[in-house]
Each structure stands twice: as structure tokens, then as C-alpha cells.
Amino acid sequence: MQQVLGAVIGVPATVLVAGGLGLVGLTVWNRLSPLRREPQPMRWSQVAVGLLMFVIGALLVEAEILLFGAG
């Protein structure tokens, strides 16, 4: 039962961490990419949402480890 509850928290947490890093990385890449002729303006709202997703995911991972263990 502990493993099921850990997965209920852990899977969405992992998705949030990966999605947040991907969103921030893609936004920065679109701004700084040497392959683009004219750089796109930085979309700070996308960076903020990505960082928020990452932080929430990281906190959920920590909560899962504290509540159900690292195994």
C-alpha cells in the first residue's frame, strides 16, 4: 500500500519536474538559438510557469521521500 501511495505522489511529481525543466529549457533555447535568424523575445511568463512547475514537483518528490521512504 505504501508503494501505491508513493507512486500516486511520485509520478505526477516527476512529470512536473521534467515538464518544468523542459519548458524553461525550450524557452531559453528559442531566445538564444544560433539557428534562428532573428531571436524571439524572452517570454518571462513561460519561464515563471516552468520554474513553478519544477519547484512544486521537487517539493512533491521530497514529500514522497519523507512520507513513504526512498525505496
LUMFI-254474 format. One record per residue: residue number from 0; x, y, z of N, C-alpha, C, O in turn; residue in one letter. Coordinates in Angstrom, 1 decimal, decimal comma, always signed. Example, Ala and Ser with C-alpha at 12.3 -4.5 7.8 and 13.67 -1.06 7.14 Angstrom:
0/+13,2/-5,7/+7,8/+12,3/-4,5/+7,8/+13,2/-3,3/+7,8/+14,2/-3,3/+8,5/A
1/+12,8/-2,2/+7,1/+13,7/-1,1/+7,1/+12,9/+0,0/+7,9/+13,4/+1,1/+8,0/S
//
This chain:
0/+0,8/-1,2/+0,0/+0,0/+0,0/+0,0/+0,9/+1,3/+0,0/+0,5/+2,3/-0,6/M
1/+2,0/+1,2/+0,7/+2,9/+2,3/+0,8/+3,4/+2,7/-0,6/+3,6/+3,8/-1,0/Q
2/+3,7/+1,6/-1,4/+4,3/+1,8/-2,7/+3,3/+2,5/-3,7/+3,6/+3,3/-4,5/Q
3/+2,0/+2,1/-3,5/+1,0/+2,6/-4,4/+0,8/+4,1/-4,0/+0,7/+4,9/-4,9/V
4/+0,7/+4,4/-2,8/+0,6/+5,8/-2,4/+1,8/+6,7/-2,8/+1,7/+7,8/-3,2/L
5/+3,0/+6,1/-2,7/+4,2/+6,8/-3,1/+4,1/+7,0/-4,6/+4,6/+8,1/-5,1/G
6/+3,6/+6,1/-5,4/+3,5/+6,3/-6,8/+2,5/+7,3/-7,2/+2,6/+8,1/-8,2/A
7/+1,4/+7,4/-6,4/+0,4/+8,4/-6,7/+1,0/+9,8/-6,5/+0,5/+10,7/-7,2/V
8/+1,9/+10,0/-5,6/+2,6/+11,3/-5,5/+3,8/+11,4/-6,4/+4,0/+12,5/-7,0/I
9/+4,5/+10,3/-6,5/+5,8/+10,4/-7,2/+5,7/+10,6/-8,7/+6,5/+11,3/-9,3/G
10/+4,7/+9,9/-9,4/+4,6/+10,0/-10,8/+4,3/+11,4/-11,2/+5,0/+12,0/-12,1/V
11/+3,2/+12,1/-10,7/+3,0/+13,5/-11,1/+4,1/+14,4/-10,7/+4,4/+15,4/-11,4/P
12/+4,8/+14,1/-9,6/+5,9/+15,0/-9,2/+7,0/+14,9/-10,3/+7,6/+15,9/-10,6/A
13/+7,3/+13,7/-10,8/+8,3/+13,5/-11,8/+7,9/+14,2/-13,1/+8,8/+14,9/-13,7/T
14/+6,7/+14,2/-13,4/+6,2/+14,8/-14,6/+6,3/+16,3/-14,5/+6,7/+17,0/-15,4/V
15/+6,0/+16,9/-13,3/+6,1/+18,3/-13,1/+7,6/+18,8/-13,2/+7,9/+19,8/-13,7/L
16/+8,5/+18,0/-12,6/+9,9/+18,3/-12,7/+10,4/+18,3/-14,1/+11,0/+19,3/-14,6/V
17/+10,1/+17,3/-14,8/+10,5/+17,2/-16,2/+9,9/+18,2/-17,1/+10,5/+18,8/-17,9/A
18/+8,6/+18,4/-16,9/+7,9/+19,4/-17,7/+8,4/+20,9/-17,4/+8,5/+21,7/-18,3/G
19/+8,7/+21,1/-16,2/+9,2/+22,5/-15,8/+10,5/+22,7/-16,4/+10,8/+23,8/-17,0/G
20/+11,4/+21,7/-16,3/+12,8/+21,9/-16,9/+12,7/+22,0/-18,4/+13,4/+22,8/-19,0/L
21/+11,8/+21,2/-19,0/+11,6/+21,3/-20,5/+11,1/+22,6/-20,9/+11,6/+23,2/-21,9/G
22/+10,1/+23,2/-20,2/+9,5/+24,4/-20,6/+10,5/+25,6/-20,5/+10,6/+26,4/-21,4/L
23/+11,3/+25,6/-19,4/+12,3/+26,6/-19,2/+13,4/+26,5/-20,3/+13,9/+27,4/-20,9/V
24/+13,8/+25,2/-20,5/+14,9/+25,0/-21,5/+14,5/+25,4/-22,9/+15,3/+26,0/-23,6/G
25/+13,3/+25,0/-23,3/+12,8/+25,4/-24,6/+12,7/+26,9/-24,8/+13,0/+27,4/-25,8/L
26/+12,2/+27,5/-23,8/+12,0/+29,0/-23,8/+13,4/+29,7/-24,0/+13,5/+30,6/-24,8/T
27/+14,3/+29,3/-23,2/+15,7/+29,8/-23,3/+16,3/+29,5/-24,6/+17,0/+30,3/-25,2/V
28/+16,2/+28,3/-25,1/+16,7/+27,8/-26,4/+16,2/+28,7/-27,5/+16,9/+29,1/-28,4/W
29/+14,8/+28,9/-27,5/+14,2/+29,7/-28,6/+14,8/+31,2/-28,5/+14,8/+31,8/-29,6/N
30/+15,2/+31,7/-27,4/+15,7/+33,0/-27,3/+17,2/+33,1/-27,8/+17,5/+34,0/-28,4/R
31/+18,0/+32,1/-27,4/+19,4/+32,1/-27,6/+19,9/+31,3/-28,8/+21,1/+31,2/-29,0/L
32/+19,0/+30,6/-29,5/+19,4/+29,7/-30,5/+20,2/+30,4/-31,6/+19,7/+31,4/-32,2/S
33/+21,4/+29,8/-32,0/+22,1/+30,4/-33,1/+21,5/+30,0/-34,4/+21,9/+30,6/-35,5/P
34/+20,6/+29,1/-34,5/+20,0/+28,7/-35,7/+18,9/+29,6/-36,2/+18,5/+29,6/-37,4/L
35/+18,4/+30,5/-35,4/+17,3/+31,5/-35,8/+17,9/+32,7/-36,3/+19,0/+33,2/-35,9/R
36/+17,3/+33,3/-37,3/+17,8/+34,5/-38,0/+17,6/+35,7/-37,1/+18,5/+36,5/-36,9/R
37/+16,4/+35,8/-36,5/+16,2/+36,8/-35,5/+15,7/+36,2/-34,2/+14,7/+35,4/-34,3/E
38/+16,3/+36,5/-33,1/+15,9/+35,9/-31,9/+14,5/+36,3/-31,4/+14,0/+37,4/-31,7/P
39/+13,8/+35,3/-30,8/+12,5/+35,6/-30,3/+12,6/+36,4/-28,9/+13,6/+36,2/-28,2/Q
40/+11,6/+37,2/-28,6/+11,7/+37,8/-27,3/+11,5/+36,8/-26,2/+10,8/+35,8/-26,4/P
41/+12,1/+37,1/-25,1/+12,0/+36,2/-23,9/+10,6/+36,2/-23,4/+10,1/+37,3/-23,1/M
42/+10,0/+35,1/-23,2/+8,6/+35,0/-22,7/+8,8/+34,7/-21,2/+8,9/+33,5/-20,8/R
43/+8,8/+35,7/-20,4/+9,0/+35,5/-18,9/+7,9/+34,7/-18,3/+8,1/+34,1/-17,2/W
44/+6,7/+34,8/-18,8/+5,6/+34,1/-18,2/+5,8/+32,6/-18,3/+5,5/+31,8/-17,4/S
45/+6,4/+32,1/-19,5/+6,7/+30,7/-19,7/+7,8/+30,3/-18,8/+7,8/+29,2/-18,2/Q
46/+8,8/+31,1/-18,6/+9,9/+30,8/-17,7/+9,4/+30,7/-16,2/+9,7/+29,8/-15,5/V
47/+8,5/+31,6/-15,8/+7,9/+31,6/-14,5/+7,1/+30,3/-14,3/+7,2/+29,7/-13,2/A
48/+6,3/+29,9/-15,2/+5,4/+28,8/-15,1/+6,3/+27,5/-15,1/+6,0/+26,6/-14,3/V
49/+7,4/+27,5/-15,9/+8,3/+26,3/-15,8/+9,0/+26,2/-14,5/+9,1/+25,1/-14,0/G
50/+9,5/+27,3/-14,0/+10,1/+27,3/-12,7/+9,1/+26,9/-11,6/+9,5/+26,1/-10,6/L
51/+7,9/+27,3/-11,6/+6,9/+27,0/-10,7/+6,6/+25,5/-10,7/+6,5/+24,8/-9,7/L
52/+6,5/+24,9/-11,9/+6,2/+23,5/-12,1/+7,4/+22,7/-11,5/+7,2/+21,7/-10,8/M
53/+8,6/+23,2/-11,8/+9,8/+22,5/-11,3/+9,8/+22,5/-9,7/+10,1/+21,4/-9,1/F
54/+9,6/+23,6/-9,1/+9,6/+23,7/-7,7/+8,5/+22,9/-7,0/+8,8/+22,2/-6,0/V
55/+7,3/+22,9/-7,6/+6,2/+22,1/-7,0/+6,6/+20,6/-7,1/+6,3/+19,9/-6,2/I
56/+7,1/+20,2/-8,3/+7,5/+18,8/-8,5/+8,6/+18,4/-7,5/+8,5/+17,3/-7,0/G
57/+9,6/+19,3/-7,3/+10,7/+18,9/-6,4/+10,1/+18,8/-5,0/+10,6/+17,9/-4,2/A
58/+9,2/+19,7/-4,6/+8,7/+19,6/-3,2/+7,8/+18,3/-3,1/+7,9/+17,7/-2,0/L
59/+7,1/+17,9/-4,1/+6,3/+16,7/-4,0/+7,3/+15,5/-3,9/+7,0/+14,5/-3,2/L
60/+8,4/+15,5/-4,7/+9,3/+14,4/-4,6/+9,9/+14,3/-3,1/+10,0/+13,2/-2,6/V
61/+10,2/+15,4/-2,6/+10,7/+15,4/-1,2/+9,7/+14,9/-0,2/+10,0/+14,2/+0,7/E
62/+8,4/+15,4/-0,4/+7,3/+14,9/+0,4/+7,1/+13,4/+0,3/+6,9/+12,7/+1,3/A
63/+7,2/+12,9/-0,9/+7,1/+11,4/-1,1/+8,2/+10,7/-0,4/+8,0/+9,7/+0,3/E
64/+9,4/+11,2/-0,5/+10,6/+10,5/+0,2/+10,4/+10,6/+1,7/+10,6/+9,6/+2,4/I
65/+10,0/+11,7/+2,2/+9,8/+11,8/+3,7/+8,6/+10,9/+4,2/+8,7/+10,3/+5,2/L
66/+7,5/+10,9/+3,4/+6,4/+10,1/+3,9/+6,5/+8,6/+3,7/+6,1/+7,8/+4,5/L
67/+7,0/+8,2/+2,5/+7,0/+6,8/+2,2/+8,4/+6,2/+2,0/+8,4/+5,0/+1,7/F
68/+9,4/+6,9/+2,2/+10,8/+6,3/+2,0/+11,3/+6,4/+0,6/+10,5/+6,8/-0,3/G
69/+12,6/+6,1/+0,5/+13,2/+6,3/-0,8/+13,2/+5,0/-1,6/+13,9/+4,9/-2,6/A
70/+12,5/+4,0/-1,3/+12,5/+2,8/-2,0/+11,3/+2,4/-2,6/+11,2/+1,4/-3,3/G
//
